[in-house]
Amino acid sequence: MMKKTIHVKAVIDRPLWTYHPKHKNIFYTLNYGYVEWVMWWDWEEQDVYIMWVDKPLETFEWDVIAIIHRNDDVEEKWVMAPEWMKFTEEEIRKQTAFQEQFFDSEIEMLS
């Protein structure tokens, strides 16, 4: 089966090791941001988690390796990482749990 590849540039607005600006119980253990000009149903830009990088970032350009489909929300979250890094669904679920624990979601692996 041919895998889909999406290469994008993300702007990081919630860097690694920071708290959510409104929900102080959410501490970002991954860099988190958005893809400019890719709009979602809520008229907000597409949100992304950045895997593998262990320092706060301002931008990140690489591939989307998975999509987190939220069954109880209108948003989906993209997961980005360098193409040579391989993550399992379980690793993605564990690393995004700081925020995704509040949602019923499924992970679609793209690579």
C-alpha positions, 0 to 999 in steps of 0.5 A: 500500500502506498503511504501518503506524504505531506511536507509542511512548515509549522509555526510553533506557538506553544514551545516545548516545556511551556504551559497552555496560555489559558489551561494551566494544567496543560504542560507541553512536552512536545513543541506544538504549533500550526500550519499557516494557511491550512484552515480547519472547520473551526476557522483556525489553522491546522494544529501540529505536534512535533515529535523527536525534537528535544528543544523549544522551536520557533518553526519546523519543516518536515513531514506529517507522519500521522493524523490524530482524528478526534471523535469528540471534537471538530479538530484533527491534529497532525503529527510531524517528525523527520522522515527517517524517524519511525514512531509507533501509534503507541509512542505517538499516543503516549507523547501526545497524552498531555493534551489528547488524554482529554479526547476520544481519538484515533491515530492514522499513521501516514508513514 
